[in-house]
Amino acid sequence: MVKTSKFDAADYLKTPEAIAAYLTEALATDDAAYICTALETVARAKGMTNVAKETGLSRENLYKSFSGVTKPEFDTVRKVINSFGVRLVAEPMED
């Protein structure tokens, strides 16, 4: 019998380059729930406790913000993304 394990993208998000590529793809979907899931995945990859310390937010607030039940404030998103060692960049849309 073949043994499998559940895929978790957090296991592969070890560098700022990988995190930036992952978040860029999530943002390109324009799906708020998916983007929140991607942010939560990266936060788990970085360590939720570490992200909480770097942002000044509680772990509970982070989990709640990215649960998909509520929409996080932009300031929360900005702080969290900065804690990942990446930044948001605007690019022109392709026609």
PyMOL Python script that loads the backbone (N, CA, C, O; Angstrom):
from pymol import cmd

cmd.read_pdbstr("""\
ATOM      1  N   MET A   1       0.837  -1.179   0.000  1.00  0.00           N
ATOM      2  CA  MET A   1       0.000   0.000   0.000  1.00  0.00           C
ATOM      3  C   MET A   1       0.880   1.240   0.000  1.00  0.00           C
ATOM      4  O   MET A   1       1.838   1.337   0.768  1.00  0.00           O
ATOM      5  N   VAL A   2       0.546   2.183  -0.867  1.00  0.00           N
ATOM      6  CA  VAL A   2       1.288   3.431  -0.963  1.00  0.00           C
ATOM      7  C   VAL A   2       0.812   4.371   0.135  1.00  0.00           C
ATOM      8  O   VAL A   2      -0.387   4.559   0.342  1.00  0.00           O
ATOM      9  N   LYS A   3       1.774   4.953   0.829  1.00  0.00           N
ATOM     10  CA  LYS A   3       1.448   5.889   1.894  1.00  0.00           C
ATOM     11  C   LYS A   3       1.613   7.309   1.357  1.00  0.00           C
ATOM     12  O   LYS A   3       2.659   7.643   0.801  1.00  0.00           O
ATOM     13  N   THR A   4       0.605   8.131   1.517  1.00  0.00           N
ATOM     14  CA  THR A   4       0.660   9.516   1.065  1.00  0.00           C
ATOM     15  C   THR A   4       0.455  10.459   2.235  1.00  0.00           C
ATOM     16  O   THR A   4      -0.068  10.079   3.283  1.00  0.00           O
ATOM     17  N   SER A   5       0.873  11.681   2.035  1.00  0.00           N
ATOM     18  CA  SER A   5       0.642  12.695   3.056  1.00  0.00           C
ATOM     19  C   SER A   5      -0.029  13.896   2.404  1.00  0.00           C
ATOM     20  O   SER A   5       0.073  14.111   1.196  1.00  0.00           O
ATOM     21  N   LYS A   6      -0.704  14.655   3.219  1.00  0.00           N
ATOM     22  CA  LYS A   6      -1.417  15.823   2.722  1.00  0.00           C
ATOM     23  C   LYS A   6      -0.416  16.886   2.277  1.00  0.00           C
ATOM     24  O   LYS A   6       0.548  17.178   2.985  1.00  0.00           O
ATOM     25  N   PHE A   7      -0.655  17.465   1.090  1.00  0.00           N
ATOM     26  CA  PHE A   7       0.209  18.528   0.578  1.00  0.00           C
ATOM     27  C   PHE A   7      -0.027  19.797   1.377  1.00  0.00           C
ATOM     28  O   PHE A   7      -1.171  20.169   1.639  1.00  0.00           O
ATOM     29  N   ASP A   8       1.051  20.460   1.762  1.00  0.00           N
ATOM     30  CA  ASP A   8       0.959  21.742   2.451  1.00  0.00           C
ATOM     31  C   ASP A   8       1.984  22.679   1.820  1.00  0.00           C
ATOM     32  O   ASP A   8       3.190  22.475   1.958  1.00  0.00           O
ATOM     33  N   ALA A   9       1.500  23.701   1.132  1.00  0.00           N
ATOM     34  CA  ALA A   9       2.392  24.650   0.457  1.00  0.00           C
ATOM     35  C   ALA A   9       3.355  25.309   1.441  1.00  0.00           C
ATOM     36  O   ALA A   9       4.453  25.711   1.054  1.00  0.00           O
ATOM     37  N   ALA A  10       2.958  25.424   2.705  1.00  0.00           N
ATOM     38  CA  ALA A  10       3.816  26.048   3.711  1.00  0.00           C
ATOM     39  C   ALA A  10       5.171  25.348   3.815  1.00  0.00           C
ATOM     40  O   ALA A  10       6.168  25.978   4.169  1.00  0.00           O
ATOM     41  N   ASP A  11       5.215  24.066   3.513  1.00  0.00           N
ATOM     42  CA  ASP A  11       6.465  23.311   3.580  1.00  0.00           C
ATOM     43  C   ASP A  11       7.482  23.768   2.544  1.00  0.00           C
ATOM     44  O   ASP A  11       8.670  23.475   2.678  1.00  0.00           O
ATOM     45  N   TYR A  12       7.037  24.481   1.511  1.00  0.00           N
ATOM     46  CA  TYR A  12       7.903  24.867   0.403  1.00  0.00           C
ATOM     47  C   TYR A  12       8.188  26.366   0.341  1.00  0.00           C
ATOM     48  O   TYR A  12       8.883  26.833  -0.560  1.00  0.00           O
ATOM     49  N   LEU A  13       7.656  27.106   1.288  1.00  0.00           N
ATOM     50  CA  LEU A  13       7.812  28.568   1.282  1.00  0.00           C
ATOM     51  C   LEU A  13       8.936  28.956   2.232  1.00  0.00           C
ATOM     52  O   LEU A  13       8.693  29.479   3.320  1.00  0.00           O
ATOM     53  N   LYS A  14      10.156  28.696   1.812  1.00  0.00           N
ATOM     54  CA  LYS A  14      11.328  28.894   2.676  1.00  0.00           C
ATOM     55  C   LYS A  14      12.098  30.180   2.390  1.00  0.00           C
ATOM     56  O   LYS A  14      12.846  30.656   3.244  1.00  0.00           O
ATOM     57  N   THR A  15      11.924  30.743   1.202  1.00  0.00           N
ATOM     58  CA  THR A  15      12.694  31.942   0.827  1.00  0.00           C
ATOM     59  C   THR A  15      11.753  33.095   0.479  1.00  0.00           C
ATOM     60  O   THR A  15      10.595  32.873   0.124  1.00  0.00           O
ATOM     61  N   PRO A  16      12.255  34.327   0.584  1.00  0.00           N
ATOM     62  CA  PRO A  16      11.429  35.467   0.162  1.00  0.00           C
ATOM     63  C   PRO A  16      11.016  35.361  -1.303  1.00  0.00           C
ATOM     64  O   PRO A  16       9.925  35.803  -1.666  1.00  0.00           O
ATOM     65  N   GLU A  17      11.856  34.792  -2.141  1.00  0.00           N
ATOM     66  CA  GLU A  17      11.525  34.641  -3.558  1.00  0.00           C
ATOM     67  C   GLU A  17      10.347  33.685  -3.748  1.00  0.00           C
ATOM     68  O   GLU A  17       9.444  33.956  -4.540  1.00  0.00           O
ATOM     69  N   ALA A  18      10.361  32.572  -3.022  1.00  0.00           N
ATOM     70  CA  ALA A  18       9.259  31.605  -3.111  1.00  0.00           C
ATOM     71  C   ALA A  18       7.973  32.215  -2.566  1.00  0.00           C
ATOM     72  O   ALA A  18       6.898  32.021  -3.134  1.00  0.00           O
ATOM     73  N   ILE A  19       8.087  32.950  -1.471  1.00  0.00           N
ATOM     74  CA  ILE A  19       6.919  33.598  -0.869  1.00  0.00           C
ATOM     75  C   ILE A  19       6.346  34.639  -1.828  1.00  0.00           C
ATOM     76  O   ILE A  19       5.133  34.709  -2.021  1.00  0.00           O
ATOM     77  N   ALA A  20       7.217  35.445  -2.427  1.00  0.00           N
ATOM     78  CA  ALA A  20       6.761  36.480  -3.364  1.00  0.00           C
ATOM     79  C   ALA A  20       6.056  35.850  -4.558  1.00  0.00           C
ATOM     80  O   ALA A  20       5.009  36.343  -4.979  1.00  0.00           O
ATOM     81  N   ALA A  21       6.599  34.779  -5.109  1.00  0.00           N
ATOM     82  CA  ALA A  21       5.975  34.114  -6.258  1.00  0.00           C
ATOM     83  C   ALA A  21       4.616  33.539  -5.868  1.00  0.00           C
ATOM     84  O   ALA A  21       3.650  33.658  -6.622  1.00  0.00           O
ATOM     85  N   TYR A  22       4.540  32.921  -4.700  1.00  0.00           N
ATOM     86  CA  TYR A  22       3.287  32.329  -4.216  1.00  0.00           C
ATOM     87  C   TYR A  22       2.215  33.401  -4.027  1.00  0.00           C
ATOM     88  O   TYR A  22       1.075  33.227  -4.459  1.00  0.00           O
ATOM     89  N   LEU A  23       2.578  34.503  -3.386  1.00  0.00           N
ATOM     90  CA  LEU A  23       1.608  35.573  -3.145  1.00  0.00           C
ATOM     91  C   LEU A  23       1.222  36.284  -4.440  1.00  0.00           C
ATOM     92  O   LEU A  23       0.074  36.702  -4.593  1.00  0.00           O
ATOM     93  N   THR A  24       2.151  36.425  -5.361  1.00  0.00           N
ATOM     94  CA  THR A  24       1.838  37.049  -6.652  1.00  0.00           C
ATOM     95  C   THR A  24       0.778  36.226  -7.374  1.00  0.00           C
ATOM     96  O   THR A  24      -0.167  36.786  -7.930  1.00  0.00           O
ATOM     97  N   GLU A  25       0.922  34.928  -7.373  1.00  0.00           N
ATOM     98  CA  GLU A  25      -0.068  34.055  -8.016  1.00  0.00           C
ATOM     99  C   GLU A  25      -1.415  34.144  -7.302  1.00  0.00           C
ATOM    100  O   GLU A  25      -2.459  34.163  -7.954  1.00  0.00           O
ATOM    101  N   ALA A  26      -1.400  34.200  -5.977  1.00  0.00           N
ATOM    102  CA  ALA A  26      -2.650  34.307  -5.218  1.00  0.00           C
ATOM    103  C   ALA A  26      -3.345  35.633  -5.517  1.00  0.00           C
ATOM    104  O   ALA A  26      -4.555  35.666  -5.743  1.00  0.00           O
ATOM    105  N   LEU A  27      -2.582  36.723  -5.518  1.00  0.00           N
ATOM    106  CA  LEU A  27      -3.162  38.039  -5.808  1.00  0.00           C
ATOM    107  C   LEU A  27      -3.716  38.116  -7.225  1.00  0.00           C
ATOM    108  O   LEU A  27      -4.697  38.817  -7.468  1.00  0.00           O
ATOM    109  N   ALA A  28      -3.105  37.412  -8.148  1.00  0.00           N
ATOM    110  CA  ALA A  28      -3.559  37.425  -9.542  1.00  0.00           C
ATOM    111  C   ALA A  28      -4.933  36.789  -9.713  1.00  0.00           C
ATOM    112  O   ALA A  28      -5.612  37.041 -10.709  1.00  0.00           O
ATOM    113  N   THR A  29      -5.349  35.967  -8.751  1.00  0.00           N
ATOM    114  CA  THR A  29      -6.670  35.332  -8.849  1.00  0.00           C
ATOM    115  C   THR A  29      -7.791  36.324  -8.594  1.00  0.00           C
ATOM    116  O   THR A  29      -8.918  36.113  -9.041  1.00  0.00           O
ATOM    117  N   ASP A  30      -7.493  37.414  -7.874  1.00  0.00           N
ATOM    118  CA  ASP A  30      -8.483  38.416  -7.495  1.00  0.00           C
ATOM    119  C   ASP A  30      -9.603  37.817  -6.642  1.00  0.00           C
ATOM    120  O   ASP A  30     -10.716  38.342  -6.607  1.00  0.00           O
ATOM    121  N   ASP A  31      -9.300  36.727  -5.965  1.00  0.00           N
ATOM    122  CA  ASP A  31     -10.246  36.024  -5.094  1.00  0.00           C
ATOM    123  C   ASP A  31      -9.840  36.294  -3.647  1.00  0.00           C
ATOM    124  O   ASP A  31      -8.838  35.761  -3.171  1.00  0.00           O
ATOM    125  N   ALA A  32     -10.618  37.122  -2.947  1.00  0.00           N
ATOM    126  CA  ALA A  32     -10.269  37.551  -1.593  1.00  0.00           C
ATOM    127  C   ALA A  32     -10.072  36.372  -0.638  1.00  0.00           C
ATOM    128  O   ALA A  32      -9.138  36.373   0.163  1.00  0.00           O
ATOM    129  N   ALA A  33     -10.938  35.376  -0.720  1.00  0.00           N
ATOM    130  CA  ALA A  33     -10.822  34.223   0.177  1.00  0.00           C
ATOM    131  C   ALA A  33      -9.531  33.447  -0.101  1.00  0.00           C
ATOM    132  O   ALA A  33      -8.853  33.005   0.826  1.00  0.00           O
ATOM    133  N   TYR A  34      -9.201  33.289  -1.380  1.00  0.00           N
ATOM    134  CA  TYR A  34      -7.977  32.565  -1.736  1.00  0.00           C
ATOM    135  C   TYR A  34      -6.739  33.347  -1.287  1.00  0.00           C
ATOM    136  O   TYR A  34      -5.767  32.758  -0.813  1.00  0.00           O
ATOM    137  N   ILE A  35      -6.775  34.661  -1.435  1.00  0.00           N
ATOM    138  CA  ILE A  35      -5.659  35.495  -1.008  1.00  0.00           C
ATOM    139  C   ILE A  35      -5.464  35.387   0.499  1.00  0.00           C
ATOM    140  O   ILE A  35      -4.329  35.302   0.969  1.00  0.00           O
ATOM    141  N   CYS A  36      -6.548  35.390   1.258  1.00  0.00           N
ATOM    142  CA  CYS A  36      -6.458  35.225   2.712  1.00  0.00           C
ATOM    143  C   CYS A  36      -5.865  33.863   3.064  1.00  0.00           C
ATOM    144  O   CYS A  36      -5.052  33.754   3.983  1.00  0.00           O
ATOM    145  N   THR A  37      -6.268  32.837   2.339  1.00  0.00           N
ATOM    146  CA  THR A  37      -5.713  31.501   2.572  1.00  0.00           C
ATOM    147  C   THR A  37      -4.216  31.493   2.284  1.00  0.00           C
ATOM    148  O   THR A  37      -3.442  30.891   3.029  1.00  0.00           O
ATOM    149  N   ALA A  38      -3.809  32.153   1.215  1.00  0.00           N
ATOM    150  CA  ALA A  38      -2.384  32.222   0.868  1.00  0.00           C
ATOM    151  C   ALA A  38      -1.599  32.968   1.949  1.00  0.00           C
ATOM    152  O   ALA A  38      -0.505  32.543   2.323  1.00  0.00           O
ATOM    153  N   LEU A  39      -2.143  34.063   2.446  1.00  0.00           N
ATOM    154  CA  LEU A  39      -1.477  34.804   3.519  1.00  0.00           C
ATOM    155  C   LEU A  39      -1.341  33.952   4.772  1.00  0.00           C
ATOM    156  O   LEU A  39      -0.305  33.972   5.436  1.00  0.00           O
ATOM    157  N   GLU A  40      -2.385  33.208   5.092  1.00  0.00           N
ATOM    158  CA  GLU A  40      -2.341  32.327   6.261  1.00  0.00           C
ATOM    159  C   GLU A  40      -1.310  31.220   6.054  1.00  0.00           C
ATOM    160  O   GLU A  40      -0.604  30.852   6.993  1.00  0.00           O
ATOM    161  N   THR A  41      -1.216  30.691   4.847  1.00  0.00           N
ATOM    162  CA  THR A  41      -0.245  29.640   4.542  1.00  0.00           C
ATOM    163  C   THR A  41       1.180  30.153   4.719  1.00  0.00           C
ATOM    164  O   THR A  41       2.022  29.467   5.299  1.00  0.00           O
ATOM    165  N   VAL A  42       1.448  31.345   4.224  1.00  0.00           N
ATOM    166  CA  VAL A  42       2.790  31.915   4.373  1.00  0.00           C
ATOM    167  C   VAL A  42       3.071  32.203   5.846  1.00  0.00           C
ATOM    168  O   VAL A  42       4.185  31.976   6.318  1.00  0.00           O
ATOM    169  N   ALA A  43       2.079  32.697   6.570  1.00  0.00           N
ATOM    170  CA  ALA A  43       2.262  32.963   8.001  1.00  0.00           C
ATOM    171  C   ALA A  43       2.606  31.669   8.747  1.00  0.00           C
ATOM    172  O   ALA A  43       3.449  31.677   9.644  1.00  0.00           O
ATOM    173  N   ARG A  44       1.960  30.571   8.384  1.00  0.00           N
ATOM    174  CA  ARG A  44       2.307  29.289   9.008  1.00  0.00           C
ATOM    175  C   ARG A  44       3.719  28.864   8.637  1.00  0.00           C
ATOM    176  O   ARG A  44       4.442  28.308   9.463  1.00  0.00           O
ATOM    177  N   ALA A  45       4.111  29.125   7.396  1.00  0.00           N
ATOM    178  CA  ALA A  45       5.469  28.777   6.952  1.00  0.00           C
ATOM    179  C   ALA A  45       6.517  29.570   7.733  1.00  0.00           C
ATOM    180  O   ALA A  45       7.570  29.038   8.083  1.00  0.00           O
ATOM    181  N   LYS A  46       6.227  30.830   8.002  1.00  0.00           N
ATOM    182  CA  LYS A  46       7.153  31.682   8.747  1.00  0.00           C
ATOM    183  C   LYS A  46       7.060  31.452  10.256  1.00  0.00           C
ATOM    184  O   LYS A  46       7.961  31.836  11.001  1.00  0.00           O
ATOM    185  N   GLY A  47       5.980  30.831  10.699  1.00  0.00           N
ATOM    186  CA  GLY A  47       5.729  30.626  12.124  1.00  0.00           C
ATOM    187  C   GLY A  47       4.785  31.700  12.623  1.00  0.00           C
ATOM    188  O   GLY A  47       5.152  32.872  12.700  1.00  0.00           O
ATOM    189  N   MET A  48       3.575  31.301  12.959  1.00  0.00           N
ATOM    190  CA  MET A  48       2.557  32.270  13.358  1.00  0.00           C
ATOM    191  C   MET A  48       3.021  33.101  14.557  1.00  0.00           C
ATOM    192  O   MET A  48       2.720  34.292  14.631  1.00  0.00           O
ATOM    193  N   THR A  49       3.740  32.495  15.485  1.00  0.00           N
ATOM    194  CA  THR A  49       4.238  33.235  16.643  1.00  0.00           C
ATOM    195  C   THR A  49       5.228  34.301  16.205  1.00  0.00           C
ATOM    196  O   THR A  49       5.193  35.424  16.708  1.00  0.00           O
ATOM    197  N   ASN A  50       6.113  33.962  15.270  1.00  0.00           N
ATOM    198  CA  ASN A  50       7.085  34.936  14.764  1.00  0.00           C
ATOM    199  C   ASN A  50       6.394  36.089  14.047  1.00  0.00           C
ATOM    200  O   ASN A  50       6.758  37.249  14.237  1.00  0.00           O
ATOM    201  N   VAL A  51       5.403  35.773  13.227  1.00  0.00           N
ATOM    202  CA  VAL A  51       4.666  36.810  12.508  1.00  0.00           C
ATOM    203  C   VAL A  51       3.939  37.708  13.509  1.00  0.00           C
ATOM    204  O   VAL A  51       3.914  38.928  13.344  1.00  0.00           O
ATOM    205  N   ALA A  52       3.356  37.119  14.532  1.00  0.00           N
ATOM    206  CA  ALA A  52       2.660  37.903  15.560  1.00  0.00           C
ATOM    207  C   ALA A  52       3.630  38.876  16.240  1.00  0.00           C
ATOM    208  O   ALA A  52       3.307  40.048  16.433  1.00  0.00           O
ATOM    209  N   LYS A  53       4.806  38.386  16.598  1.00  0.00           N
ATOM    210  CA  LYS A  53       5.800  39.256  17.249  1.00  0.00           C
ATOM    211  C   LYS A  53       6.242  40.384  16.328  1.00  0.00           C
ATOM    212  O   LYS A  53       6.349  41.531  16.763  1.00  0.00           O
ATOM    213  N   GLU A  54       6.499  40.074  15.062  1.00  0.00           N
ATOM    214  CA  GLU A  54       6.989  41.078  14.124  1.00  0.00           C
ATOM    215  C   GLU A  54       5.941  42.126  13.776  1.00  0.00           C
ATOM    216  O   GLU A  54       6.281  43.271  13.477  1.00  0.00           O
ATOM    217  N   THR A  55       4.673  41.744  13.814  1.00  0.00           N
ATOM    218  CA  THR A  55       3.603  42.674  13.438  1.00  0.00           C
ATOM    219  C   THR A  55       2.982  43.395  14.623  1.00  0.00           C
ATOM    220  O   THR A  55       2.325  44.422  14.450  1.00  0.00           O
ATOM    221  N   GLY A  56       3.183  42.869  15.821  1.00  0.00           N
ATOM    222  CA  GLY A  56       2.538  43.447  16.996  1.00  0.00           C
ATOM    223  C   GLY A  56       1.090  43.022  17.131  1.00  0.00           C
ATOM    224  O   GLY A  56       0.344  43.586  17.933  1.00  0.00           O
ATOM    225  N   LEU A  57       0.687  42.024  16.347  1.00  0.00           N
ATOM    226  CA  LEU A  57      -0.677  41.493  16.403  1.00  0.00           C
ATOM    227  C   LEU A  57      -0.670  40.179  17.165  1.00  0.00           C
ATOM    228  O   LEU A  57       0.355  39.500  17.229  1.00  0.00           O
ATOM    229  N   SER A  58      -1.798  39.821  17.738  1.00  0.00           N
ATOM    230  CA  SER A  58      -1.869  38.546  18.445  1.00  0.00           C
ATOM    231  C   SER A  58      -2.049  37.399  17.453  1.00  0.00           C
ATOM    232  O   SER A  58      -2.566  37.586  16.352  1.00  0.00           O
ATOM    233  N   ARG A  59      -1.610  36.206  17.864  1.00  0.00           N
ATOM    234  CA  ARG A  59      -1.795  35.028  17.024  1.00  0.00           C
ATOM    235  C   ARG A  59      -3.273  34.818  16.734  1.00  0.00           C
ATOM    236  O   ARG A  59      -3.650  34.482  15.611  1.00  0.00           O
ATOM    237  N   GLU A  60      -4.109  35.017  17.748  1.00  0.00           N
ATOM    238  CA  GLU A  60      -5.546  34.839  17.589  1.00  0.00           C
ATOM    239  C   GLU A  60      -6.096  35.795  16.537  1.00  0.00           C
ATOM    240  O   GLU A  60      -6.923  35.411  15.711  1.00  0.00           O
ATOM    241  N   ASN A  61      -5.630  37.051  16.574  1.00  0.00           N
ATOM    242  CA  ASN A  61      -6.071  38.044  15.602  1.00  0.00           C
ATOM    243  C   ASN A  61      -5.639  37.643  14.191  1.00  0.00           C
ATOM    244  O   ASN A  61      -6.393  37.820  13.235  1.00  0.00           O
ATOM    245  N   LEU A  62      -4.434  37.106  14.062  1.00  0.00           N
ATOM    246  CA  LEU A  62      -3.953  36.662  12.753  1.00  0.00           C
ATOM    247  C   LEU A  62      -4.805  35.514  12.223  1.00  0.00           C
ATOM    248  O   LEU A  62      -5.228  35.535  11.068  1.00  0.00           O
ATOM    249  N   TYR A  63      -5.055  34.517  13.061  1.00  0.00           N
ATOM    250  CA  TYR A  63      -5.885  33.390  12.631  1.00  0.00           C
ATOM    251  C   TYR A  63      -7.280  33.858  12.229  1.00  0.00           C
ATOM    252  O   TYR A  63      -7.828  33.412  11.221  1.00  0.00           O
ATOM    253  N   LYS A  64      -7.846  34.759  13.027  1.00  0.00           N
ATOM    254  CA  LYS A  64      -9.182  35.279  12.743  1.00  0.00           C
ATOM    255  C   LYS A  64      -9.187  36.088  11.441  1.00  0.00           C
ATOM    256  O   LYS A  64     -10.108  35.968  10.634  1.00  0.00           O
ATOM    257  N   SER A  65      -8.160  36.904  11.246  1.00  0.00           N
ATOM    258  CA  SER A  65      -8.084  37.758  10.056  1.00  0.00           C
ATOM    259  C   SER A  65      -8.039  36.950   8.771  1.00  0.00           C
ATOM    260  O   SER A  65      -8.608  37.365   7.762  1.00  0.00           O
ATOM    261  N   PHE A  66      -7.375  35.808   8.792  1.00  0.00           N
ATOM    262  CA  PHE A  66      -7.181  35.036   7.572  1.00  0.00           C
ATOM    263  C   PHE A  66      -8.008  33.756   7.515  1.00  0.00           C
ATOM    264  O   PHE A  66      -7.741  32.864   6.710  1.00  0.00           O
ATOM    265  N   SER A  67      -9.017  33.682   8.383  1.00  0.00           N
ATOM    266  CA  SER A  67      -9.872  32.491   8.427  1.00  0.00           C
ATOM    267  C   SER A  67     -10.846  32.411   7.257  1.00  0.00           C
ATOM    268  O   SER A  67     -11.376  31.342   6.954  1.00  0.00           O
ATOM    269  N   GLY A  68     -11.077  33.542   6.606  1.00  0.00           N
ATOM    270  CA  GLY A  68     -12.062  33.575   5.535  1.00  0.00           C
ATOM    271  C   GLY A  68     -13.435  33.994   6.027  1.00  0.00           C
ATOM    272  O   GLY A  68     -14.330  34.261   5.225  1.00  0.00           O
ATOM    273  N   VAL A  69     -13.609  34.053   7.343  1.00  0.00           N
ATOM    274  CA  VAL A  69     -14.890  34.464   7.925  1.00  0.00           C
ATOM    275  C   VAL A  69     -14.999  35.989   7.926  1.00  0.00           C
ATOM    276  O   VAL A  69     -16.063  36.548   7.663  1.00  0.00           O
ATOM    277  N   THR A  70     -13.885  36.646   8.225  1.00  0.00           N
ATOM    278  CA  THR A  70     -13.865  38.106   8.232  1.00  0.00           C
ATOM    279  C   THR A  70     -12.882  38.586   7.177  1.00  0.00           C
ATOM    280  O   THR A  70     -12.050  37.816   6.696  1.00  0.00           O
ATOM    281  N   LYS A  71     -12.980  39.841   6.825  1.00  0.00           N
ATOM    282  CA  LYS A  71     -12.045  40.436   5.881  1.00  0.00           C
ATOM    283  C   LYS A  71     -11.014  41.229   6.681  1.00  0.00           C
ATOM    284  O   LYS A  71     -11.377  42.101   7.470  1.00  0.00           O
ATOM    285  N   PRO A  72      -9.725  40.926   6.479  1.00  0.00           N
ATOM    286  CA  PRO A  72      -8.709  41.645   7.257  1.00  0.00           C
ATOM    287  C   PRO A  72      -8.598  43.104   6.835  1.00  0.00           C
ATOM    288  O   PRO A  72      -8.836  43.450   5.677  1.00  0.00           O
ATOM    289  N   GLU A  73      -8.241  43.936   7.772  1.00  0.00           N
ATOM    290  CA  GLU A  73      -7.985  45.345   7.484  1.00  0.00           C
ATOM    291  C   GLU A  73      -6.723  45.440   6.623  1.00  0.00           C
ATOM    292  O   GLU A  73      -5.839  44.588   6.722  1.00  0.00           O
ATOM    293  N   PHE A  74      -6.639  46.459   5.792  1.00  0.00           N
ATOM    294  CA  PHE A  74      -5.463  46.613   4.945  1.00  0.00           C
ATOM    295  C   PHE A  74      -4.201  46.769   5.778  1.00  0.00           C
ATOM    296  O   PHE A  74      -3.154  46.238   5.408  1.00  0.00           O
ATOM    297  N   ASP A  75      -4.278  47.483   6.889  1.00  0.00           N
ATOM    298  CA  ASP A  75      -3.106  47.665   7.748  1.00  0.00           C
ATOM    299  C   ASP A  75      -2.588  46.319   8.250  1.00  0.00           C
ATOM    300  O   ASP A  75      -1.377  46.117   8.344  1.00  0.00           O
ATOM    301  N   THR A  76      -3.487  45.409   8.568  1.00  0.00           N
ATOM    302  CA  THR A  76      -3.089  44.065   8.994  1.00  0.00           C
ATOM    303  C   THR A  76      -2.374  43.354   7.862  1.00  0.00           C
ATOM    304  O   THR A  76      -1.314  42.764   8.071  1.00  0.00           O
ATOM    305  N   VAL A  77      -2.940  43.402   6.665  1.00  0.00           N
ATOM    306  CA  VAL A  77      -2.325  42.764   5.501  1.00  0.00           C
ATOM    307  C   VAL A  77      -0.944  43.358   5.244  1.00  0.00           C
ATOM    308  O   VAL A  77       0.013  42.623   5.001  1.00  0.00           O
ATOM    309  N   ARG A  78      -0.839  44.668   5.297  1.00  0.00           N
ATOM    310  CA  ARG A  78       0.440  45.342   5.063  1.00  0.00           C
ATOM    311  C   ARG A  78       1.500  44.905   6.065  1.00  0.00           C
ATOM    312  O   ARG A  78       2.627  44.591   5.684  1.00  0.00           O
ATOM    313  N   LYS A  79       1.141  44.886   7.348  1.00  0.00           N
ATOM    314  CA  LYS A  79       2.085  44.467   8.381  1.00  0.00           C
ATOM    315  C   LYS A  79       2.522  43.017   8.184  1.00  0.00           C
ATOM    316  O   LYS A  79       3.702  42.688   8.313  1.00  0.00           O
ATOM    317  N   VAL A  80       1.566  42.167   7.873  1.00  0.00           N
ATOM    318  CA  VAL A  80       1.863  40.746   7.701  1.00  0.00           C
ATOM    319  C   VAL A  80       2.776  40.530   6.497  1.00  0.00           C
ATOM    320  O   VAL A  80       3.759  39.796   6.589  1.00  0.00           O
ATOM    321  N   ILE A  81       2.461  41.156   5.388  1.00  0.00           N
ATOM    322  CA  ILE A  81       3.297  40.995   4.196  1.00  0.00           C
ATOM    323  C   ILE A  81       4.707  41.516   4.455  1.00  0.00           C
ATOM    324  O   ILE A  81       5.681  40.893   4.032  1.00  0.00           O
ATOM    325  N   ASN A  82       4.826  42.636   5.138  1.00  0.00           N
ATOM    326  CA  ASN A  82       6.156  43.151   5.482  1.00  0.00           C
ATOM    327  C   ASN A  82       6.920  42.161   6.349  1.00  0.00           C
ATOM    328  O   ASN A  82       8.132  42.013   6.192  1.00  0.00           O
ATOM    329  N   SER A  83       6.236  41.487   7.254  1.00  0.00           N
ATOM    330  CA  SER A  83       6.905  40.510   8.123  1.00  0.00           C
ATOM    331  C   SER A  83       7.408  39.304   7.342  1.00  0.00           C
ATOM    332  O   SER A  83       8.281  38.579   7.819  1.00  0.00           O
ATOM    333  N   PHE A  84       6.867  39.080   6.145  1.00  0.00           N
ATOM    334  CA  PHE A  84       7.311  37.974   5.301  1.00  0.00           C
ATOM    335  C   PHE A  84       8.608  38.303   4.569  1.00  0.00           C
ATOM    336  O   PHE A  84       9.222  37.420   3.971  1.00  0.00           O
ATOM    337  N   GLY A  85       9.028  39.562   4.610  1.00  0.00           N
ATOM    338  CA  GLY A  85      10.226  39.964   3.895  1.00  0.00           C
ATOM    339  C   GLY A  85       9.964  40.240   2.424  1.00  0.00           C
ATOM    340  O   GLY A  85      10.882  40.194   1.605  1.00  0.00           O
ATOM    341  N   VAL A  86       8.716  40.526   2.090  1.00  0.00           N
ATOM    342  CA  VAL A  86       8.345  40.874   0.712  1.00  0.00           C
ATOM    343  C   VAL A  86       7.522  42.145   0.743  1.00  0.00           C
ATOM    344  O   VAL A  86       7.107  42.592   1.812  1.00  0.00           O
ATOM    345  N   ARG A  87       7.282  42.735  -0.428  1.00  0.00           N
ATOM    346  CA  ARG A  87       6.470  43.947  -0.493  1.00  0.00           C
ATOM    347  C   ARG A  87       5.475  43.836  -1.641  1.00  0.00           C
ATOM    348  O   ARG A  87       5.693  43.117  -2.616  1.00  0.00           O
ATOM    349  N   LEU A  88       4.390  44.562  -1.495  1.00  0.00           N
ATOM    350  CA  LEU A  88       3.402  44.638  -2.572  1.00  0.00           C
ATOM    351  C   LEU A  88       3.923  45.583  -3.646  1.00  0.00           C
ATOM    352  O   LEU A  88       4.500  46.628  -3.345  1.00  0.00           O
ATOM    353  N   VAL A  89       3.713  45.204  -4.893  1.00  0.00           N
ATOM    354  CA  VAL A  89       4.155  46.033  -6.011  1.00  0.00           C
ATOM    355  C   VAL A  89       3.009  46.114  -7.010  1.00  0.00           C
ATOM    356  O   VAL A  89       2.369  45.111  -7.325  1.00  0.00           O
ATOM    357  N   ALA A  90       2.763  47.315  -7.497  1.00  0.00           N
ATOM    358  CA  ALA A  90       1.711  47.499  -8.506  1.00  0.00           C
ATOM    359  C   ALA A  90       2.331  47.379  -9.896  1.00  0.00           C
ATOM    360  O   ALA A  90       3.414  47.902 -10.158  1.00  0.00           O
ATOM    361  N   GLU A  91       1.632  46.688 -10.766  1.00  0.00           N
ATOM    362  CA  GLU A  91       2.037  46.541 -12.158  1.00  0.00           C
ATOM    363  C   GLU A  91       0.849  46.856 -13.045  1.00  0.00           C
ATOM    364  O   GLU A  91      -0.294  46.636 -12.644  1.00  0.00           O
ATOM    365  N   PRO A  92       1.095  47.371 -14.252  1.00  0.00           N
ATOM    366  CA  PRO A  92      -0.032  47.613 -15.149  1.00  0.00           C
ATOM    367  C   PRO A  92      -0.679  46.295 -15.544  1.00  0.00           C
ATOM    368  O   PRO A  92      -0.007  45.273 -15.686  1.00  0.00           O
ATOM    369  N   MET A  93      -1.987  46.333 -15.718  1.00  0.00           N
ATOM    370  CA  MET A  93      -2.725  45.141 -16.148  1.00  0.00           C
ATOM    371  C   MET A  93      -2.522  44.933 -17.630  1.00  0.00           C
ATOM    372  O   MET A  93      -2.457  45.887 -18.405  1.00  0.00           O
ATOM    373  N   GLU A  94      -2.422  43.679 -18.011  1.00  0.00           N
ATOM    374  CA  GLU A  94      -2.322  43.358 -19.434  1.00  0.00           C
ATOM    375  C   GLU A  94      -3.690  43.428 -20.051  1.00  0.00           C
ATOM    376  O   GLU A  94      -4.680  43.099 -19.396  1.00  0.00           O
ATOM    377  N   ASP A  95      -3.774  43.854 -21.310  1.00  0.00           N
ATOM    378  CA  ASP A  95      -5.072  43.913 -21.998  1.00  0.00           C
ATOM    379  C   ASP A  95      -5.500  42.545 -22.453  1.00  0.00           C
ATOM    380  O   ASP A  95      -6.566  42.399 -23.051  1.00  0.00           O
TER     381      ASP A  95
END
""", "prot")
cmd.dss("prot")
cmd.show_as("cartoon", "prot")
cmd.util.cbc("prot")
cmd.orient("prot")
